[in-house]
Amino acid sequence: MEQSLIEFRLTRAEALVLFDWLVRFDASDATMTLDKAEQKVLWLLEGALEKRLVEILAPNYDDILAEARRDVSASMGE
């Protein structure tokens, strides 16, 4: 299979929400049902987000994440 790159865009709020979900999923027993390829892709995605999101190191990360969740929900009309 040809190895071409696929790029996509997320808002910072969307990236924070996705990152938090990936971290929680990775820490759960649900990862036991993944095959090696699925696990690798999730780790790659989590690592790529971790490199870009300085907010995850902020002492008020929980507040930042809560605001990000509100922003994402609001953009869906909720």
N, C-alpha and C positions, 0 to 999 in steps of 0.2 A: 504494500500500500504506500502510495506517495505521502510523504510527511510534509504537508503544507500547513501553515499556521492559520488559525482562525482567531480573529480579534473581535471583542465586543465591548460595549461601553456600559458602565453602571454609574449612577450618581454615587457620591461619597456615602450618603445615607444607605443606599442599597448595598454597597460594598460592606459596610459595617454590619448590617443585618445578616448578610450572607456569611461573612466571616464568623460571626458569633454562632450561627447555626452549624457551620462546619466544625467548629471547635467542640460544641456540645455533642454533635453527632459522633465525632471521632472518639469522644470520651465515653460514649454509650456502648451497650452490648450490641447495638444494631450493626456495628461494623463487622461483627462476626459473620454476617450473612453476605458480605461482599466478596467478590473474587479479587485476585491480586491486581488485575487491571483497573477495576473500579476503585480500589483503595488507593492505587498510585495516582489516578486522576484527581481524586479528592484531596490527597496530600499536596499535589502540585498546585491546585487551585488555592488551598488554604495558605500555602507558603507564599504564593504570588501576592495574595491579599495582605498577608502579614508584613511583607516587605514595604508595602505602600501606605499602610494605615498607622500613622504615628499615634492616633487617638487611642489605640489599644494599650498604650503605656501610660496614659494619663491617669492621675489619681481619681478623677471623676468619670472614669470610663462608663460606669453604670448609667450615669446621667446622660452622657453623650449617646450611648446606645439607645436609651429610652427616647431621646429626642429623634434619633434616626428612625426608630420604629414608627413614631408618630408621623414623621415626614413621609415615609413610604406609604403608610396607611392613608394619609391625607391625599396623596397623589393618586390613590385608587378610588377616591371619592368616599372614603369611610370617615 
